[in-house]
């Protein structure tokens, strides 16, 4: 059995894809189809012979996947000769049903469809991607890898909200957590950087991108995480508020007559850095900070204070910490966020070395001073490789080949 997997990540208006060697992480090609459902779609395909950008008409996800397949045909590598073993799908919400990847059949697809109310935009798109891929690749196994699965190790006292029993039992209101594939990959890579077995280390993983989360990982198991029923809870994000007094919803409804849908949309799409500065891109916020903009400085301080608060809380949850790990776009690239968010934690053994922090450049790195009690690491994430690894793991188990 080869280990080549076509990884698909179907979003509400986009499709990301990668052709990945699961055993090595080699990425043979990747791409993005944007603006699904419009006449102004765009495809970007990265292949061995370079990058290719072209306009495409993509009415739906089937058009998007067909556009990606055409890009493979035109620019390579040819899928027919790639030795594909399976198609792996990122599925955002697995509820309590899925704690590991699943080979998709009609029953599994129906289970994923039943979870759409927990993640309406994400899971609906994931279902569509699964349905289309099953039609276009009838002879290949389709494997769903769930973002929430890594957090199924949370204990009941961690995932339970203090809300009425019918909310919990009848409507699934509890903490689920997200960014699980990233956390799984980064935890393993961080342990390797520390030259210690994963089972022996306690980590605080900070996945900081446009979406952001903190996760306490003990011996490779998630024991606490900042995102909850949805990806809205927790850290300040690009356009999501993160933690908020729930009474804000009732207050805005009473004062302004806003509907739940209006408030939900505002908290997810118009809050976070965007709500504080008008821009959801941290790079733009940092430019304003350097220019002396007080609003941007406040936004950065709010953003970093929330991170620092979670690090302190998760230190208490874990009891001892071997490393704080920064990952994802902001975590891997923002010198200022890493420096600012870790400031004032020296009593906990957490410090950042300025020169090491500035020298980070795309590979796993230690940015804490030599001999620090708690290492501070920067570890690039690779969710596509993690999905491919998990796909091949379940495939080999199902066939008895490893």
SULLINFEN-V582247 format. One record per residue. PSI is psi in whole degrees, -180 to 180 (none if undefined). Layout:
BEGIN
PSI / PSI
END
This chain:
BEGIN
125 / 173 / 27 / 127 / 134 / 114 / 125 / 136 / 95 / 114 / -180 / -33 / 18 / 164 / 119 / 144 / 150 / 143 / 110 / 139 / 109 / -34 / -28 / -19 / 0 / 131 / 111 / -29 / 160 / 166 / 178 / 129 / 122 / 161 / 45 / 137 / 6 / 170 / -2 / 42 / 158 / 137 / 132 / 120 / 122 / 117 / 174 / -25 / 16 / -172 / 139 / 126 / 132 / 147 / 144 / 148 / 117 / 97 / -30 / -175 / -27 / -43 / -40 / -45 / -39 / -37 / -40 / -42 / -38 / -36 / -40 / -43 / -41 / -39 / -10 / 172 / 155 / 125 / -30 / -31 / 8 / -15 / 42 / 132 / -29 / 167 / 125 / 135 / 129 / 121 / 125 / -50 / 120 / 4 / -146 / -7 / -35 / 114 / 3 / 168 / 158 / 134 / 127 / 124 / -172 / -39 / -45 / -41 / -40 / -37 / -44 / -39 / -36 / -19 / -2 / -40 / -24 / -23 / 74 / -47 / -45 / -56 / -32 / -43 / -39 / -42 / -44 / -42 / -42 / -45 / -45 / -45 / -34 / -34 / -41 / -24 / 65 / -21 / 1 / 139 / 140 / 127 / 127 / 129 / 124 / 132 / -29 / -14 / -39 / -28 / 8 / -4 / -3 / 140 / 155 / -38 / -14 / -43 / -9 / 128 / 150 / 69 / 167 / 146 / -43 / -34 / -43 / -48 / -38 / -23 / 8 / 25 / 108 / 175 / 131 / -44 / 153 / -172 / 27 / -39 / -38 / -46 / -41 / -47 / -48 / -37 / -44 / -44 / -37 / -42 / -40 / -39 / -34 / -7 / 43 / 153 / 140 / -36 / -13 / 1 / 147 / 128 / 150 / 110 / 123 / 99 / 102 / 100 / -149 / -37 / 149 / 143 / 159 / 139 / 132 / 123 / 118 / 112 / 35 / 0 / 135 / 125 / -10 / 144 / 153 / -31 / 152 / -122 / -37 / 174 / 13 / -31 / 155 / -127 / 160 / 137 / -173 / -52 / 6 / 145 / -32 / -155 / 139 / 143 / 121 / -24 / -14 / -37 / -49 / -39 / -47 / -35 / -44 / -41 / -37 / -9 / 17 / 144 / 164 / -39 / -40 / -46 / -43 / -43 / -42 / -40 / -29 / -32 / -18 / 14 / -153 / -144 / -36 / -42 / -32 / -32 / -14 / -4 / 130 / -1 / 117 / -29 / -41 / -38 / -43 / -36 / -41 / -37 / -46 / -26 / -2 / 17 / 119 / -33 / -40 / -38 / -41 / -44 / -45 / -40 / -41 / -47 / -49 / -33 / -41 / -41 / -49 / -41 / -42 / -37 / -45 / -42 / -42 / -25 / -43 / -40 / -45 / -29 / -42 / 149 / 132 / -32 / 146 / 129 / 121 / 136 / 177 / 178 / -52 / -46 / -35 / -23 / -19 / 103 / -41 / -42 / -43 / -44 / -47 / -42 / -26 / -4 / 139 / 9 / 16 / -29 / -21 / 4 / 14 / 118 / 157 / 130 / 121 / -46 / -44 / -39 / -43 / -22 / -4 / 136 / 53 / -2 / 159 / 136 / 149 / 126 / 7 / 158 / 154 / 133 / 10 / 147 / -40 / 123 / 144 / 123 / 154 / 119 / 111 / 134 / 162 / 79 / -33 / -42 / -41 / -42 / -45 / -42 / -46 / -37 / -49 / -30 / -47 / -32 / -45 / -34 / -42 / -27 / -3 / 20 / 60 / none
END
